[in-house]
Amino acid sequence: MVPQTFSARDAVELAVVERSGFVESRHTGSAVVLSPDGTVRTALGDVDAPILPRSTLKPLQALGCLTAGAELDGEQLGLATASHAGTDRHVTVVRDILHRAGVGEDDLGCPPAWPGDTATRDEIVRELGTPSRIRMNCSGKHAAMMLTCTVNGWDTETYLDVNHPLQMHIREVIERLTGTKLSITATDGCGAPVYGMSLTALARGIQRIATSSERSPFALHRHAATLVRAVRENPWTIDGDGRPDTVVIDKLGVFAKTGAEGVLVMAAPDGTTVALKVLDGSARAATVVALTLLVRAGALPAAQVAQVLGALPLTVTGGGRDVGAIRPTV
């Protein structure tokens, strides 16, 4: 049987899209909330079926680079963890990492792409530019992987091969943090290996990163804490100004990472952690659902979250005016 995620009958409704008082669309999925002590507080839908975590795996991959000897901190570490918007500011930091690795933009293994930031894309189009590898939202992760290879004397041309020493080390780190033996391997949109795991395992791995201390006697946890600090101190790196992950990190102090196909992880300052997947692959409701679950768990203040939600693209418009909204139903 072909490996697959949970089915619609095992999902629950997470959010609806309401237009002029009419529920126009429904988003179903699954979500798990871990209490600060790591126990499951809330489980919605099937949280034990495998999912592909996509870019929510980046914090674990970046941690793998750190534990393999890559010296990254601050903005560079934030970009190593990012699905960035491809602005000039993002690209400048990625180029710095590539320079340290002794490789060029054309050596990146991720595919060419337009930047996610509209203004930056428009400027490139006006200048008759084309998609490039460094503008691809995963270029920071790839640059960090190549730097790790350089530090260890590993081949930089085959660094995306699942049996490359880098990827084998990253896999070991993922298994250690999630407490899961990985048996499903796929290729992510950027070309890097991505591994199937349950939402519960993903939440566990993210929580262990988010609750680590830089004073820990264990190097793995010291590196994890450094990673979280880098993201919280440089929220623009992880996504982009005005974009969901950056907004919630900046305004609420959470550790958040969105992945493709409706996957999202979010850890509150007290360690309460959410991992969810919207089954239809849409990301538009994921952030509001995750924040709602953290509020209901008592991990975030409702009033502060309400203010932040006002800055997110949750409004439904008609004829140039607001006529509805995307709202959680969990």
KEKE-3310 file (N, C-alpha, C; in steps of 0.2 Angstrom, whole numbers, plus 5000, padded with zeros to 4 digits):
npx = (5004:5002:5011:5002:4994:4982:4964:4949:4938:4944:4948:4944:4934:4942:4942:4932:4927:4919:4907:4897:4889:4887:4893:4905:4916:4925:4938:4946:4955:4969:4975:4987:4990:5003:5006:5016:5024:5025:5015:5000:4988:4977:4969:4965:4956:4965:4980:4991:4993:5004:5012:5019:5030:5036:5041:5041:5050:5062:5068:5073:5082:5091:5096:5103:5113:5120:5124:5133:5144:5143:5145:5134:5124:5113:5106:5110:5108:5095:5090:5094:5084:5073:5059:5060:5055:5062:5068:5079:5086:5085:5092:5105:5110:5110:5119:5131:5132:5135:5147:5155:5155:5162:5156:5146:5131:5125:5128:5119:5107:5093:5079:5077:5068:5054:5055:5045:5040:5030:5034:5047:5048:5041:5050:5061:5056:5053:5066:5069:5073:5076:5069:5078:5090:5094:5084:5074:5063:5069:5083:5091:5092:5098:5110:5116:5117:5127:5137:5140:5144:5156:5164:5165:5172:5165:5157:5150:5142:5133:5125:5112:5108:5100:5108:5119:5133:5129:5115:5112:5116:5108:5096:5097:5097:5084:5077:5081:5076:5062:5059:5055:5057:5061:5053:5048:5052:5053:5054:5057:5049:5060:5070:5077:5078:5063:5054:5042:5031:5021:5009:5010:5023:5031:5027:5032:5046:5048:5044:5054:5065:5061:5060:5073:5088:5101:5110:5111:5119:5120:5126:5117:5105:5109:5113:5100:5093:5100:5097:5083:5083:5089:5080:5069:5075:5077:5065:5061:5069:5064:5053:5045:5043:5027:5022:5014:5021:5032:5025:5018:5029:5036:5026:5021:5030:5031:5037:5037:5033:5029:5024:5023:5008:4998:5004:5009:5019:5019:5026:5023:5029:5029:5031:5020:5014:5009:5005:4999:4989:4981:4970:4967:4978:4979:4985:4979:4971:4978:4987:4978:4970:4980:4984:4972:4971:4982:4978:4966:4972:4978:4990:4993:4988:4972:4967:4979:4982:4971:4973:4984:4979:4972:4981:4984:4980:4965:4953:4938:4934:4922:4917:4926:4925:4925:4917:4917:4925:4939:4938:4941:4935:4938)
npy = (4994:5011:5023:5035:5050:5054:5051:5060:5056:5054:5066:5083:5097:5112:5126:5139:5147:5162:5171:5186:5181:5168:5152:5148:5139:5125:5120:5106:5095:5089:5091:5093:5097:5100:5100:5110:5100:5090:5081:5075:5087:5091:5083:5083:5075:5063:5061:5053:5047:5046:5061:5073:5084:5094:5111:5113:5105:5112:5118:5107:5102:5113:5113:5100:5104:5113:5105:5097:5104:5117:5134:5145:5159:5171:5182:5174:5161:5161:5163:5150:5142:5146:5150:5160:5176:5181:5193:5207:5209:5197:5189:5194:5190:5176:5175:5178:5167:5157:5162:5160:5147:5144:5143:5146:5155:5147:5134:5130:5118:5119:5123:5136:5151:5163:5177:5177:5189:5202:5215:5214:5204:5211:5221:5214:5209:5221:5224:5215:5203:5186:5170:5164:5153:5158:5166:5158:5151:5142:5144:5148:5137:5128:5134:5134:5120:5117:5124:5117:5105:5109:5112:5100:5093:5086:5081:5094:5093:5083:5085:5084:5071:5057:5048:5054:5060:5071:5072:5060:5062:5073:5066:5057:5066:5071:5060:5058:5069:5069:5056:5046:5032:5034:5030:5033:5041:5055:5067:5084:5100:5108:5100:5093:5079:5074:5068:5056:5057:5057:5070:5071:5067:5076:5088:5085:5085:5099:5105:5101:5107:5121:5122:5121:5125:5137:5135:5121:5105:5098:5097:5097:5103:5115:5121:5120:5130:5141:5142:5145:5157:5165:5165:5172:5184:5189:5190:5193:5186:5173:5173:5185:5203:5208:5196:5180:5170:5179:5189:5184:5179:5190:5198:5190:5182:5169:5153:5149:5140:5138:5126:5119:5113:5115:5113:5117:5122:5128:5135:5141:5153:5147:5134:5126:5118:5117:5107:5105:5100:5105:5097:5099:5105:5119:5134:5145:5146:5141:5148:5155:5145:5138:5148:5150:5138:5138:5149:5143:5134:5141:5146:5158:5176:5180:5193:5199:5191:5193:5206:5203:5195:5204:5209:5200:5191:5188:5192:5192:5198:5208:5216:5226:5229:5223:5208:5197:5183:5172:5160:5151:5135:5126)
npz = (5000:4996:5005:5015:5021:5034:5031:5025:5033:5045:5049:5057:5057:5056:5053:5045:5030:5029:5020:5019:5029:5025:5026:5016:5013:5020:5030:5034:5045:5056:5072:5086:5103:5114:5131:5142:5149:5140:5138:5130:5127:5119:5106:5090:5077:5067:5074:5074:5062:5048:5042:5030:5035:5028:5026:5040:5046:5045:5057:5063:5054:5053:5065:5064:5056:5064:5074:5067:5066:5059:5060:5065:5068:5075:5062:5051:5056:5058:5044:5040:5045:5039:5028:5018:5011:5000:4999:4995:5007:5014:5004:5004:5017:5014:5004:5011:5019:5009:5004:5015:5014:5003:4990:4976:4970:4960:4964:4973:4977:4977:4967:4954:4958:4959:4970:4985:4990:4985:4980:4978:4968:4958:4956:4951:4939:4932:4929:4920:4925:4930:4937:4951:4960:4973:4977:4980:4992:5001:5001:5011:5020:5012:5009:5022:5023:5014:5019:5031:5025:5019:5031:5036:5026:5017:5002:4991:4980:4980:4991:4994:4992:5000:5006:5009:5020:5027:5026:5032:5045:5049:5049:5059:5070:5069:5072:5085:5092:5089:5094:5086:5074:5058:5044:5032:5017:5007:4994:4996:4991:4988:4985:4995:5007:5015:5029:5033:5047:5062:5068:5081:5084:5077:5084:5096:5093:5089:5101:5110:5105:5106:5120:5125:5134:5134:5143:5145:5149:5138:5122:5111:5115:5119:5107:5101:5109:5105:5092:5093:5100:5090:5080:5087:5090:5077:5069:5056:5047:5046:5038:5033:5033:5039:5035:5040:5049:5054:5059:5070:5078:5081:5088:5098:5103:5101:5094:5078:5063:5047:5035:5018:5010:5021:5033:5050:5064:5081:5095:5111:5123:5135:5132:5128:5114:5097:5083:5067:5053:5039:5029:5016:5011:5011:5017:5023:5034:5044:5054:5062:5067:5075:5084:5091:5097:5106:5114:5120:5127:5137:5135:5128:5129:5126:5122:5117:5107:5099:5094:5086:5076:5069:5061:5051:5036:5035:5031:5022:5006:4996:4982:4985:4999:5016:5019:5026:5035:5038:5050:5065:5070:5079)
capx = (5000:5006:5010:4998:4991:4975:4959:4944:4934:4948:4949:4939:4933:4947:4940:4927:4927:4912:4905:4891:4885:4886:4899:4907:4921:4927:4945:4947:4962:4971:4980:4989:4993:5006:5007:5023:5027:5026:5009:4995:4983:4972:4971:4959:4957:4970:4987:4996:4994:5010:5011:5025:5031:5038:5046:5041:5056:5068:5072:5077:5087:5096:5099:5107:5119:5124:5128:5138:5149:5142:5145:5129:5121:5109:5103:5112:5105:5088:5089:5095:5078:5068:5055:5060:5052:5067:5069:5086:5089:5086:5097:5112:5112:5111:5126:5136:5133:5138:5154:5159:5156:5166:5152:5142:5123:5123:5129:5113:5103:5086:5077:5076:5061:5053:5054:5038:5039:5028:5037:5054:5047:5040:5056:5065:5052:5055:5073:5070:5077:5073:5069:5085:5090:5095:5078:5070:5062:5073:5090:5095:5093:5103:5117:5118:5119:5133:5143:5141:5148:5163:5167:5167:5176:5160:5155:5145:5138:5128:5123:5105:5107:5098:5113:5125:5134:5125:5108:5111:5117:5101:5090:5098:5095:5077:5074:5082:5071:5055:5058:5052:5061:5059:5053:5045:5057:5051:5058:5053:5049:5067:5075:5080:5074:5059:5053:5035:5030:5015:5009:5013:5031:5033:5026:5037:5053:5048:5044:5061:5069:5058:5061:5080:5092:5108:5115:5111:5125:5121:5127:5111:5100:5112:5112:5093:5091:5103:5092:5076:5085:5091:5073:5065:5078:5077:5059:5061:5072:5060:5047:5046:5039:5020:5020:5011:5026:5036:5021:5017:5035:5038:5021:5018:5036:5031:5042:5032:5036:5024:5026:5019:5002:4994:5007:5011:5020:5020:5027:5022:5035:5029:5032:5014:5016:5004:5007:4993:4989:4975:4970:4967:4984:4979:4988:4976:4968:4983:4989:4973:4969:4986:4984:4966:4972:4986:4974:4962:4977:4980:4997:4994:4983:4967:4967:4984:4981:4965:4976:4988:4975:4970:4986:4984:4976:4960:4947:4935:4931:4918:4916:4931:4924:4925:4911:4917:4932:4942:4937:4942:4929:4940)
capy = (5000:5017:5027:5041:5054:5053:5053:5065:5054:5054:5073:5087:5104:5117:5133:5140:5154:5165:5177:5189:5177:5161:5148:5146:5134:5122:5117:5100:5093:5087:5095:5091:5102:5097:5104:5111:5094:5085:5077:5077:5091:5091:5079:5084:5071:5058:5064:5048:5045:5050:5067:5075:5090:5100:5116:5114:5101:5116:5119:5101:5102:5118:5110:5095:5108:5116:5099:5094:5109:5123:5140:5149:5162:5177:5182:5168:5155:5163:5161:5143:5139:5150:5149:5167:5180:5182:5200:5208:5208:5190:5186:5197:5185:5169:5176:5178:5160:5154:5165:5156:5140:5144:5141:5151:5154:5142:5128:5128:5113:5121:5126:5143:5153:5170:5179:5177:5196:5205:5221:5212:5201:5216:5225:5210:5209:5227:5224:5210:5198:5179:5167:5162:5149:5161:5169:5152:5152:5137:5145:5148:5130:5125:5137:5131:5113:5117:5126:5111:5100:5112:5112:5093:5090:5082:5083:5099:5093:5078:5085:5082:5063:5054:5044:5059:5060:5077:5070:5054:5065:5076:5061:5055:5072:5071:5054:5058:5074:5067:5050:5042:5029:5036:5024:5036:5046:5059:5073:5090:5104:5111:5094:5090:5074:5075:5062:5056:5056:5059:5076:5071:5066:5083:5093:5083:5088:5106:5107:5100:5113:5127:5123:5120:5130:5138:5132:5114:5102:5094:5102:5097:5107:5122:5123:5121:5136:5146:5143:5148:5164:5168:5167:5177:5190:5191:5187:5195:5181:5166:5173:5192:5208:5207:5189:5177:5168:5184:5193:5180:5178:5197:5201:5186:5179:5162:5150:5147:5138:5136:5122:5118:5108:5116:5111:5122:5121:5134:5134:5147:5154:5142:5127:5123:5117:5115:5105:5104:5099:5107:5092:5101:5109:5127:5137:5152:5146:5137:5152:5157:5139:5137:5153:5149:5132:5140:5153:5139:5130:5146:5148:5165:5180:5181:5200:5200:5187:5196:5211:5201:5192:5209:5211:5194:5191:5183:5195:5190:5204:5208:5223:5231:5230:5217:5205:5190:5181:5165:5160:5144:5132:5120)
capz = (5000:4996:5011:5014:5027:5036:5027:5027:5038:5051:5051:5060:5055:5059:5051:5039:5027:5029:5016:5020:5034:5022:5026:5009:5012:5026:5031:5039:5046:5062:5076:5092:5107:5119:5137:5143:5151:5135:5138:5125:5130:5115:5100:5085:5071:5068:5075:5074:5055:5045:5037:5028:5038:5024:5029:5047:5047:5044:5063:5065:5049:5054:5071:5062:5053:5070:5078:5063:5066:5056:5065:5063:5074:5073:5056:5047:5059:5056:5037:5039:5048:5036:5022:5017:5006:4995:4998:4995:5014:5015:5000:5007:5022:5011:5000:5016:5021:5003:5004:5020:5012:4997:4984:4973:4970:4955:4967:4977:4975:4977:4960:4953:4959:4960:4977:4988:4992:4979:4978:4976:4962:4953:4954:4946:4932:4929:4927:4915:4928:4930:4944:4953:4966:4979:4979:4982:5000:5005:4999:5017:5022:5007:5010:5028:5022:5010:5024:5035:5021:5019:5037:5037:5020:5013:4995:4991:4974:4981:4998:4994:4992:5006:5009:5010:5027:5030:5027:5037:5052:5050:5050:5066:5074:5069:5076:5092:5095:5088:5097:5080:5069:5052:5039:5025:5015:5001:4991:4997:4985:4987:4983:5001:5009:5020:5031:5036:5054:5065:5070:5088:5084:5075:5090:5101:5091:5090:5108:5113:5102:5109:5127:5127:5137:5132:5149:5146:5149:5132:5116:5106:5118:5119:5100:5100:5112:5101:5086:5095:5101:5084:5077:5091:5089:5070:5066:5049:5043:5046:5033:5030:5036:5037:5034:5046:5054:5056:5063:5077:5082:5083:5092:5103:5106:5100:5089:5073:5057:5042:5030:5013:5011:5026:5040:5054:5071:5085:5102:5115:5127:5141:5130:5125:5107:5092:5077:5064:5046:5035:5025:5008:5009:5011:5023:5025:5041:5049:5059:5066:5071:5080:5089:5095:5101:5111:5118:5124:5132:5142:5134:5126:5131:5121:5120:5113:5101:5095:5091:5081:5071:5065:5056:5047:5030:5037:5029:5015:5003:4991:4980:4988:5006:5020:5020:5030:5037:5039:5057:5067:5072:5083)
cpx = (5004:5006:5006:4996:4984:4970:4954:4940:4938:4950:4943:4939:4938:4945:4935:4929:4920:4911:4898:4886:4884:4893:4900:4911:4923:4934:4945:4954:4963:4975:4981:4992:4996:5007:5014:5027:5028:5020:5004:4989:4977:4974:4964:4960:4962:4977:4992:4997:5000:5008:5018:5026:5033:5043:5046:5047:5062:5072:5076:5083:5093:5100:5104:5114:5123:5128:5133:5144:5149:5141:5140:5126:5117:5106:5104:5109:5097:5086:5090:5089:5072:5065:5054:5057:5056:5068:5077:5090:5090:5092:5104:5114:5114:5118:5132:5138:5137:5145:5158:5160:5160:5163:5148:5134:5121:5124:5124:5109:5096:5085:5076:5069:5060:5053:5046:5036:5037:5032:5044:5053:5045:5046:5061:5062:5054:5062:5075:5074:5073:5073:5076:5085:5091:5089:5073:5069:5066:5081:5094:5097:5098:5110:5120:5121:5126:5139:5145:5145:5155:5167:5169:5171:5171:5159:5149:5140:5132:5125:5116:5103:5105:5103:5120:5126:5130:5118:5107:5112:5110:5096:5091:5096:5087:5074:5075:5077:5064:5053:5054:5057:5058:5059:5050:5050:5054:5056:5054:5053:5056:5072:5078:5076:5070:5056:5045:5035:5023:5015:5012:5020:5034:5032:5031:5044:5053:5048:5051:5066:5067:5059:5068:5083:5099:5113:5114:5118:5126:5121:5121:5106:5103:5111:5105:5091:5094:5099:5086:5078:5086:5084:5069:5068:5078:5071:5058:5064:5068:5055:5048:5042:5032:5018:5018:5017:5030:5032:5020:5023:5037:5033:5020:5024:5036:5036:5037:5036:5030:5028:5021:5013:4999:4997:5009:5013:5021:5021:5027:5028:5035:5030:5026:5015:5010:5007:5000:4994:4982:4975:4970:4973:4984:4982:4985:4973:4973:4985:4984:4970:4974:4985:4978:4967:4977:4982:4969:4966:4979:4987:4998:4987:4978:4967:4973:4984:4976:4968:4980:4984:4972:4975:4987:4979:4970:4953:4945:4932:4926:4916:4920:4930:4924:4918:4911:4924:4933:4942:4938:4936:4931:4937)
cpy = (5006:5021:5034:5044:5052:5055:5058:5063:5054:5061:5077:5094:5108:5124:5133:5147:5156:5171:5179:5184:5170:5158:5145:5140:5131:5119:5112:5098:5090:5091:5092:5097:5098:5102:5105:5105:5089:5081:5080:5081:5090:5087:5080:5080:5066:5061:5059:5045:5049:5056:5069:5082:5096:5105:5117:5109:5106:5117:5113:5100:5107:5116:5105:5099:5110:5110:5096:5099:5115:5129:5145:5153:5168:5177:5176:5161:5155:5161:5153:5139:5142:5147:5157:5170:5182:5189:5201:5207:5201:5187:5188:5192:5178:5170:5175:5171:5156:5156:5161:5149:5139:5142:5147:5150:5148:5135:5126:5123:5114:5124:5133:5145:5161:5171:5179:5184:5199:5210:5219:5209:5206:5220:5221:5209:5215:5228:5219:5204:5191:5176:5164:5157:5152:5165:5164:5152:5147:5138:5145:5142:5127:5127:5134:5124:5113:5120:5121:5106:5103:5111:5105:5089:5085:5085:5088:5098:5088:5078:5084:5075:5061:5050:5048:5059:5066:5075:5064:5057:5069:5071:5058:5060:5072:5065:5055:5063:5072:5060:5045:5039:5031:5031:5027:5042:5049:5064:5079:5095:5108:5106:5091:5084:5077:5069:5062:5054:5059:5066:5076:5071:5073:5088:5091:5086:5095:5108:5106:5105:5119:5128:5121:5126:5131:5136:5125:5111:5098:5099:5103:5102:5114:5125:5124:5128:5142:5148:5147:5156:5168:5170:5172:5184:5193:5188:5188:5189:5175:5167:5180:5197:5208:5201:5185:5175:5174:5188:5190:5180:5185:5199:5197:5182:5171:5159:5147:5145:5135:5131:5121:5113:5109:5114:5117:5120:5128:5132:5141:5148:5150:5135:5124:5123:5114:5112:5103:5103:5101:5102:5094:5105:5116:5129:5143:5152:5143:5142:5154:5151:5138:5142:5152:5143:5134:5145:5148:5135:5134:5148:5155:5169:5181:5188:5201:5197:5190:5202:5209:5198:5198:5211:5205:5194:5186:5186:5193:5197:5203:5215:5228:5232:5223:5215:5198:5189:5174:5165:5152:5142:5126:5121)
cpz = (5000:5002:5010:5021:5029:5031:5029:5033:5045:5053:5054:5057:5059:5059:5045:5036:5026:5025:5017:5024:5031:5023:5019:5008:5019:5026:5036:5040:5053:5066:5083:5096:5113:5125:5138:5146:5146:5134:5133:5128:5126:5108:5096:5079:5073:5069:5075:5067:5053:5041:5035:5030:5034:5027:5037:5050:5048:5051:5065:5060:5051:5061:5069:5059:5059:5073:5074:5062:5062:5061:5062:5069:5071:5066:5051:5050:5057:5049:5036:5041:5044:5029:5020:5011:5000:4993:4997:5002:5015:5010:5002:5012:5019:5007:5005:5018:5015:5003:5009:5018:5006:4991:4982:4973:4965:4958:4971:4973:4974:4970:4960:4955:4960:4968:4979:4989:4985:4976:4975:4969:4957:4951:4949:4939:4929:4926:4922:4918:4927:4936:4945:4959:4972:4982:4981:4990:5004:5004:5006:5020:5018:5008:5017:5027:5019:5015:5028:5031:5020:5025:5038:5031:5016:5006:4995:4985:4976:4988:4999:4994:4999:5010:5010:5018:5031:5031:5032:5044:5054:5052:5057:5071:5075:5073:5083:5095:5094:5092:5092:5076:5062:5046:5032:5023:5008:4999:4992:4991:4983:4985:4989:5003:5015:5022:5034:5043:5056:5067:5078:5089:5082:5081:5095:5099:5092:5097:5112:5111:5106:5116:5130:5130:5135:5137:5150:5146:5142:5126:5112:5109:5118:5112:5098:5103:5108:5095:5088:5096:5095:5080:5080:5090:5082:5067:5058:5044:5042:5040:5030:5033:5034:5036:5040:5051:5058:5061:5070:5081:5085:5089:5098:5106:5105:5095:5084:5067:5053:5037:5024:5014:5018:5033:5043:5061:5074:5092:5106:5120:5133:5139:5127:5117:5103:5086:5073:5056:5043:5029:5017:5006:5009:5018:5026:5032:5046:5055:5064:5070:5076:5085:5094:5099:5107:5116:5123:5128:5137:5141:5131:5128:5125:5118:5115:5107:5096:5091:5085:5075:5066:5060:5051:5041:5031:5035:5022:5012:4998:4989:4983:4995:5009:5021:5024:5032:5037:5047:5059:5070:5077:5090)
residu = (MET:VAL:PRO:GLN:THR:PHE:SER:ALA:ARG:ASP:ALA:VAL:GLU:LEU:ALA:VAL:VAL:GLU:ARG:SER:GLY:PHE:VAL:GLU:SER:ARG:HIS:THR:GLY:SER:ALA:VAL:VAL:LEU:SER:PRO:ASP:GLY:THR:VAL:ARG:THR:ALA:LEU:GLY:ASP:VAL:ASP:ALA:PRO:ILE:LEU:PRO:ARG:SER:THR:LEU:LYS:PRO:LEU:GLN:ALA:LEU:GLY:CYS:LEU:THR:ALA:GLY:ALA:GLU:LEU:ASP:GLY:GLU:GLN:LEU:GLY:LEU:ALA:THR:ALA:SER:HIS:ALA:GLY:THR:ASP:ARG:HIS:VAL:THR:VAL:VAL:ARG:ASP:ILE:LEU:HIS:ARG:ALA:GLY:VAL:GLY:GLU:ASP:ASP:LEU:GLY:CYS:PRO:PRO:ALA:TRP:PRO:GLY:ASP:THR:ALA:THR:ARG:ASP:GLU:ILE:VAL:ARG:GLU:LEU:GLY:THR:PRO:SER:ARG:ILE:ARG:MET:ASN:CYS:SER:GLY:LYS:HIS:ALA:ALA:MET:MET:LEU:THR:CYS:THR:VAL:ASN:GLY:TRP:ASP:THR:GLU:THR:TYR:LEU:ASP:VAL:ASN:HIS:PRO:LEU:GLN:MET:HIS:ILE:ARG:GLU:VAL:ILE:GLU:ARG:LEU:THR:GLY:THR:LYS:LEU:SER:ILE:THR:ALA:THR:ASP:GLY:CYS:GLY:ALA:PRO:VAL:TYR:GLY:MET:SER:LEU:THR:ALA:LEU:ALA:ARG:GLY:ILE:GLN:ARG:ILE:ALA:THR:SER:SER:GLU:ARG:SER:PRO:PHE:ALA:LEU:HIS:ARG:HIS:ALA:ALA:THR:LEU:VAL:ARG:ALA:VAL:ARG:GLU:ASN:PRO:TRP:THR:ILE:ASP:GLY:ASP:GLY:ARG:PRO:ASP:THR:VAL:VAL:ILE:ASP:LYS:LEU:GLY:VAL:PHE:ALA:LYS:THR:GLY:ALA:GLU:GLY:VAL:LEU:VAL:MET:ALA:ALA:PRO:ASP:GLY:THR:THR:VAL:ALA:LEU:LYS:VAL:LEU:ASP:GLY:SER:ALA:ARG:ALA:ALA:THR:VAL:VAL:ALA:LEU:THR:LEU:LEU:VAL:ARG:ALA:GLY:ALA:LEU:PRO:ALA:ALA:GLN:VAL:ALA:GLN:VAL:LEU:GLY:ALA:LEU:PRO:LEU:THR:VAL:THR:GLY:GLY:GLY:ARG:ASP:VAL:GLY:ALA:ILE:ARG:PRO:THR:VAL)
# end
